[in-house]
Amino acid sequence: MEVHKILGAGFLESVYEEALAIETG
């Protein structure tokens, strides 16, 4: 299911960016 894949990738990316921002402070 392509749409789910795109949504999943976007969700993971936002979570990753937020974690990175917290780590770098």
Backbone bond lengths (Angstrom), bond angles and torsions (degrees), N, CA, C in turn:
res aa  C-N    CA-C-N  psi(-1)  N-CA   C-N-CA  omega(-1)  CA-C   N-CA-C  phi
1 M - - - 1.471 - - 1.532 109.37 -
2 E 1.307 116.30 107.87 1.468 122.21 -171.03 1.528 112.39 -66.01
3 V 1.325 117.12 -42.74 1.467 120.82 -177.29 1.521 110.38 -61.02
4 H 1.330 116.42 -43.65 1.466 120.99 -179.88 1.517 110.47 -62.60
5 K 1.328 115.55 -38.20 1.464 120.86 -179.85 1.527 110.28 -63.37
6 I 1.326 116.56 -43.46 1.468 121.36 -179.31 1.533 109.97 -66.12
7 L 1.338 116.68 -44.09 1.464 120.37 179.48 1.514 110.57 -63.36
8 G 1.333 116.93 -41.84 1.460 121.74 179.43 1.513 110.97 -61.36
9 A 1.330 117.00 -43.46 1.460 121.62 -179.28 1.531 109.97 -63.99
10 G 1.309 117.63 -43.16 1.456 121.87 179.64 1.518 111.31 -64.36
11 F 1.341 115.84 -39.49 1.462 120.30 178.74 1.519 110.70 -64.91
12 L 1.333 116.34 -46.21 1.464 120.87 179.61 1.515 110.68 -61.87
13 E 1.325 116.18 -39.44 1.466 120.56 -178.77 1.527 110.85 -64.10
14 S 1.333 116.79 -42.45 1.465 120.01 -179.51 1.524 110.58 -66.58
15 V 1.329 116.61 -39.50 1.468 120.95 178.47 1.517 109.98 -65.34
16 Y 1.335 116.04 -42.31 1.462 121.09 -179.80 1.526 110.93 -63.38
17 E 1.312 116.13 -43.56 1.472 120.59 179.74 1.523 110.74 -63.71
18 E 1.331 116.67 -39.76 1.462 120.48 -179.71 1.521 110.34 -66.51
19 A 1.324 117.13 -42.39 1.463 121.65 178.57 1.526 110.09 -63.45
20 L 1.321 115.91 -40.06 1.462 121.09 179.82 1.530 110.10 -64.87
21 A 1.316 116.54 -41.29 1.462 120.92 179.83 1.526 110.44 -64.22
22 I 1.324 116.92 -39.06 1.465 121.12 179.20 1.526 109.80 -66.91
23 E 1.324 116.47 -42.51 1.464 121.05 -178.50 1.525 111.67 -64.39
24 T 1.331 116.21 -44.18 1.460 120.06 -177.62 1.530 111.33 -77.74
25 G 1.342 116.09 -17.36 1.452 121.59 175.30 1.506 113.05 64.40
